[in-house]
Amino acid sequence: MELMNLPLLSLLIALPLAGAMLLVTLPGTVIGPFITRWLALGFTTGELLLAAWLLWSFDSSSHHMQFLESHTWISALNINYTLGVDGFSILFIFLTALVGWVCVVASWRAIQHRVRQFMASLLVMQALMLGVFCALDLFLFYIFWEAMLIPMYLIIGIWGGDNRFYATLKFFLYTLAGSVFFLIGVIVLYLAGGNSFDIQYLAQQTYSLELQRWIFIAFFIGFAVKVPMFPFHTWLPDAHVEAPTAGSIILAGVLLKMGAYGFIRFSLPILPDASQFFAPVMATLSVIAIIYGGFLALAQDDLKKLVAYSSISHMGFVTLGLFTFNSQGIKGAILQMFNHGIVTSALFLMVGLIYERTHSRSIADYGGLMKALPVYTVFLAIFVLTSMALPGTNSFIGELFVLAGAFSSMPVFGGLAIIGAALSAIYLLSMYKRVALGPISNPKLNTLGDITIREFGAIAALLIFVFWIGLHPLPFLALMDASVDELLRQISPQTGTALTPSVITAPSLTDFRGG
């Protein structure tokens, strides 16, 4: 049987679930922490290879769903188990697999108690997040959307810091409130769309502007909490500070993308008129997040809080780009989602590595780290520079497209967003100066060991994409070309607005394979 004929997406979801089941069912006398770590690494490596093969096999010239699977689930309610990927989701499937692998490597020494349960939680969460990106049935999407929060609660609540219970409760209440509104929108859309949960079918229906507005508001609350957008962001710093390193990596690397993905998958194609109607509000909230998050990051002494608030600022560029309603802005937003997953995961990884050595996240406890850990500080400098969108790095390409799209359709908001870009340079360079440069402020820093081979592997896995996308972004833009053009065609007939088609046509991946 050819590989393409297999249910690859189901296998992608089932593989980490099988790994988690193996870890929790085998007795501790059979597999100790050492074997547990290697088993988790093996399953995430297999997952990463499968995701890479899907990415390689993806036909970027088509906007249609690929690797489709569909089976009747609950026929009475017209609910089906339907999976598929397009140019919007394929990148995030690979990102989820990559970040999951990095999380296992990052937790190799950081997690010392309940190792089996921790690794099982990571694997379950990876499977459920992949389900979100693959689901083409709205009911199935909602199941994955809600279920993925359970292992995140456990990761923060069991393996988190001293205030983990407060952070977990706050995370739970915010996400629960958002999910209630999202569920209301799902039910209303199901009834208005002819009692169907089929996402592609729902996108082909026409809804009144008034109905679209109410559903948009319900979806907005659910998605805004996940991004998180201002003013729904206050749960994020507490969750990041208290989460273990792997929890912060997967939270920033993948979980924050779920809200923006919801806007792409539901709000824009299914509710185009409401999306246009609320575009000024979305742009305003995005710019506030960009600038406000930058100022908050500037005021932090805790390394994790600084990166957390910078995430709020950088995700503001994503939501701004999505609601420009032109090709440059939407492509930039999608690419920036992927870039943010790479760069912020790397920054939290770097914070976690130094925390394991010093047990401090306070910037004031460092100084002169370049003399004590020269290799570490070189990698930290690279990730700091790409986070501030230095040309030649991946973040520059994403922000450039977003700003080009914003100046094309909303020049005022584009101009204001540049303030946030300037702020990012200030707080990131200031942090790096205080941490890495100058004389060694603490003699204990001289006793720290530099980057190990294991840690280098996790860093290198992320570093590759910093320069690959920064220097040669066309293959990544090619993945979304057809899907973005189709999205613009979906919006244009219903709004009556001549939206901008693709201006930059990227070659397909087959061009880079010699096909």
N, C-alpha and C positions, 0 to 999 in steps of 0.2 A: 504493500500500500504506500502511495506517495505521501510525503510528509504534509503536503498542502491539503490532503483529504482528511487529515485528522482534525478533531475539535481543538485547535491550538489555543484558542482563548480560554476554553474551559480547563485545558491542561495548565495554562499559565496561572489561573486562579487556584487550581487544585494542588499544584506542586507545593507551595508554601504551607497550605493547610495540611497536606500529608506530612510534611516535616514537623509541623507543630503537634500533630496527633502522635507522631512517633516519639517526640520528646516528652510529652506528658504521660504517655501510657507505659513506656519502658521504666522499670523501677530504677531508683537511684543507685542501687547496688550494681546494676548492669552498665549504666552510663553515668560517669561522674562529670564534673565541670569541664574537664579537658576534652572528653569525647563529645560532650554537648556542644561545645564551641565549634568543633570541627564538623559536626553534623549540620549545624546551622549554617556554617560557611559553605558546605557542600550544596545544600538546598538553595541558598541565595545565589551561588555561582551558576547552578543549573538554570535558575530563573533568569539571571542576567544574560546567559547565552541564548535562551529561548527568546527573550525580548529583543536581543540584538538581531536574531535571525528574522523575527517579524518585521523589524525596522528595515532590514536589508531587502526583504521580499515585498515590501509595501510598494504599490504602484502609485507613484506621486502624480501621475498624469490624470488620475481619475478622482472625482469628488465622491464617488459612491462608497458605501460601506464595504469593507473587505474582511476576509476571514469570518464571514457570517455564520452564525449558528442560531437556530430557532426551534423551540420545542414548546408545545402546549403545556402550561403549568396549572392554572386554575381557570378552566374553560368557562365557568359560570360568570366570572367577572372579566373575561377576555384578557387574562393575564398570561403572558408568555415568557419563557426563559429565552431571551433574545440578546445575542452578543454581536458586536461588530466594532470596527475601528475605522476612522477616517483621518484626514490630515490634522484635525484638531486634537485627537486623542493619542495618536501613535507615539508622539514625542514624550508624552507624559507616562505612557506605559513603560518606555525605556527608562525614563527618569526615576520612576518608582522602583524598578528593579535595581538600578544603579545605587540609589540611596539606601535601599535595603541591604545591599552587600556592604556598603561603607559602614552602616550602623553596626553590623555584626563585627567587623574588624575594629571599629572604635570602642566596642564594649568588651574586647578581649580581656583586658585587665581591669577595666573600670567597674565591672559588675562582678562581685565576689560572693554574693548570697542569692539563693534561689535562681541560680543561673539557668536551669532548665525552663522554669516558668517565664523568665525574662525573654529568653530566645524564642520560646513558643509564642509569647505575646507579640514580638516583633514580626514573626512569620505570619500570624493571623492578621495583623494589621496590614501587612503588605498585600496579602491576598484580597482583603476587603477593599483596599484602595484601588487595586487593579480592577476589581469588579465595578467600581464607580466609573472608571474610564472606559470600560467595555460595554456596559449595560445600554441596551436600546429599548428597553421597556421601562416606563416611568416608575412602575411599582417595584420592579427589581432594582432600579437605580436607588429608590428610597431605602430599600432594605440594606443595600451596601452602604449607603450614605450614613445611616444611623448606626449600623453595626460596627463600622470602623472606629467609632468613638470609644467603644468599650475597652479594647486593648490600650488605647491611649490613656484612658482614665487609670488603668492598672499600672501602666508604666510610670506615670507621674505619682500616683498615690502610694505605690509600694516602694519604688526605687528612687523617689525624688528626695529633695532636701528637707530641711527642718520644718518648713511651712508648706509641705506638700499637700496636706489635707485641705488647707484653705485654698490653695491654687487649684486643686482638683475640683473642689466644690464650686468655685467660681467658673471654671471651665465648663463644668456640667450644667450649671444654671444658664449660662449664656447660650451654649449650644442647644440646650433643650428648648429654650424660648424661641430661638431661630427655627428649630425643627418643627415646632408646632405651627408656625406661620407657613412654613414650606409645605407641610402636610395639607393645610387648608387649601393652598394654591393647587396642589396636586389633585385633590378631590374635585375642586371646581373645574379645573382643566379637563379632567376625565369626563365629567358630565357634559361640559360644553363641547367636547370633541367627539361626541357620539359614542360615549362609554368605551373609550379605547385608551390604553396606556402606551400604545405604540408611538415612540417619540418621533419617528419619521412621518407617520400618518398625521400626528397632531400638528407638525410643522407645515403640512399642506392645507390645513383648514383655515378658514377666515373667521375672525372673531371681532365683535364690535369694539370700538375704542374704549368705551366705558368698562367693559369686561376685562379687556387687556390691562387697563390701568390697575384694577383691583388685584388681578393675578400677579402683575408685575410687582406691586407693593409687597404682597405676601412672599413672593420668591426673593425679592430684594432683601428682606429682613433675614431670611435663612441664609442667603449667599453672603451678605455683608458681614455677618458674624464670623463666617469661615475665613474671609479674605485676610485679616479683618479690616473693614473700612471704618473711618471716623464716623460716628462716635461709638462704634461697637467694638472698639479695639482693646479695652482696658483689661480683658482677661489674658491677653497675650504675654505681656512682660512677666506676670506672675507664673504663668505656665512654663515659660522658657527658663526662668531663674531656678525654679524648683525641679524641673525635669532633669534626668540624667543626660549625659552628652548625646547618646543615641536618640533619646526622646526629643531633644531640641533639634537634632538634625532632621529627623523624619517629620517633625511638626513644621519646621520652616521649609524643608526641602520639598515636601509633597502636600501635606494637609492644607496649607494655606492656599494651594492652587485650586482646591476643590470649589471654593466660592466663585473664583473667576471663571473656572470651567463651567459652572452652572449658568453664568451669564451667557457664555458662548453657546452652550448646548440648548438652552431653553429660552432665555429672555430675548436674545436678538432674533433667532429665526422664528420662534412661535409667537412672540409678542412684539413685532417690529414697530407698530404704531406707538405703543406705549414706551418702547425703548427710545424712540425719537422724541416723544413728549417729555420724558424724564432725563434726556441727555444733559441739559444744562445743570440739573441737580446733581447728576452723577459726576459731571466734570468738576463742579464746585467742591463736592465732598472729596474727590480725588486730589485736587490741588491742596485742599486743607490738610489732607493726610500727608502729602508730600512735604509741605512746609512745616506743619506741626510736628510730624514724626522726626524731621531733621533737627528742630530745636530741642526736642526732648532727648534725642540721642546725644546732642552736644552737651547736655547737662549731666550726663551719667558718669559715675565713677566705676560702676559694676560693668565688667566686660560683656556679660550676657545681656544685661539690660540695654547696653548700647547697640548690640547687634539686633536685639528684638525690636527696638524702636526704629532702627534703620530699615527693618523689614516692612514696617508700616509705611514708611516713606517710599520705599521702592515699589511696593505693591500698588501704591497710588498711581504710579506710571502705567501699571497694567490696566487698571480700571479706566484711566483717562484714555488710553489707546483704544480700548474696546468700544468706547462711545464716541469716537470720532467719525464712525461710519464711512471710513475710506480704507483702501487696501493697506496703505503704509501704516496707519495707526493700529489696525487689527493685527497685521503681521507682526508689528513691533511688540504688541501686547503679548501675543502667544510666545514669541521668541523670548521676551523678557521674563515670562513665567518660567520657562525652562532655564534661562540664565540665572534667575533668582534662586531656583532650586539648587543649582550648582554652587553658586558663590556663597550663599548664606549657609548652606550645609558645610562648606569648607571653613567659613569663619567660625561656626559653632564647633567644628572639629578642632580647629586650632585653639579655641578657648578651652575646650575639654582637655586637650593634651597638656596644656600648661597647668590647668587646674589639678590634674592627676599628680603633677610633680610638686606643686606648692600648696594646694588646698586653699587657694585664694583667688577670687575673681576681681579683686579691687585693683584698679589701675595704679593707685598710690603705692601698692606693695611691689611694684616693678620699677624698672629703670635700668638701662644699660644691658638689656637682655641680649643684644646683638653680640656682646663680648662673651656671654656665658653660653648661649645657644645660637651660634651663627647660622646653622642650616635652618633651624626653626624660624628665625626672624626673616630669612630670605623668602621662605614660602609665605609667611604672614604678610610681607610687603607686597608680594604678587597679588594675593587675594584682597588686600586693602585697595590696591590700585585698580583692580577690575571692579570692585564694588563701587568705586567712585567713577566708573565708566571711562577709564583711560583708553584712548584709541589703540587698537590692536588687541583689545580684550573683548570677551563676549558681551559684557554689559553695554559697551559703547554702541554696538550694532543695534541692540534692542531699544535703548533709549533714543538713539538717532531716529529710528523709524517712528517711534511714538511721538517724538517732538515734531517730526516732519508732518505726520498726520494731524497733530493738534494745531500746528500753525496753518495747515491747509483749511481746516474747517472751523477751528476755535482759536484764533491767534492770541487772544487775551489769556486764555488758560495755558496755552503753550508758553507764553512769556513768563507767567507766574511759576510754571513747573521748573523753569531754569533756576529759580531761586533755590528750590530743593536740591537740584544737582550741585549747586555751589555749596550748600550746607553740608552735603555728604562729603565733599572734599575737605571741609574744615574739620568736622568731627572725626573723620577717619584718620587724617594726617596728624591731628592733634593726639589722638589715641596712640598711634604708632610712635610718635616722637616720645611720649611719656613712657611707653612700655619698652621700646627697643633701643633708643638712642641715649646718649649721655653717659655719665659714669654709673657704675653698678651701685645701686642704692642699698641693696641688701646682700651682704657677703654670702648668705646661704644660696644665692643664685649660682654661685660658682660650682656648687656641688651637684647641680642638676645635670642629668644626661640629656644629650641632644636627641634628635629624631631617630627612632629605630627603623629597621627594615619593614616591620609590620605597619608602622605608622606612615612610612613613606609610601607604601602601597595604597593606603586609603587616600592620601593626599594626591598621589599621581593620577588616580582614577578620576578625580575631579579636575585636576590641573589640565589634563588633556583637552577638555572641552572649553576651558578658558581661552586657549590659543587657537584651537581648531575653528570655533565659531568666530572668534575675533579676527582671524586672518583669512578664513575661507567659509563665509556663512551661507553661500549659495545652496549647498546640498540641504541644509536645514530649512531654508526658506522654500525650497522646492517641495518639501513635504506638505506644506500648507497652501501652496499656490491655488490648486484647483478647488480646495474646500473653501478658502476665503472668497474666491470669485463666485462660487455657488451661493455662499451666504449673502453676498452683496446682491445677487440676482433674486434671492428669496425676499430680501427686504425691499428692494426697489419697486417691484410691481405693486406692492400693497401700500407703500407710503407715497408713491407717485413722485419720488425724488430720484433724480439721476445721480446715483452714487458712483463713486470713482472705482473703476475696475483696476486690475493689477497694472501698476506702472512699471515695476521691475519684474521681469519674467525670469525666474530661476530655472536652470536646467533640471531635468529629472535625475533621480539617483542613478538611473541606468547609464547616463552619460559619464558618470564617474566610476562605473564598473566595467567600462569598455563594451557596454551592450548597445 
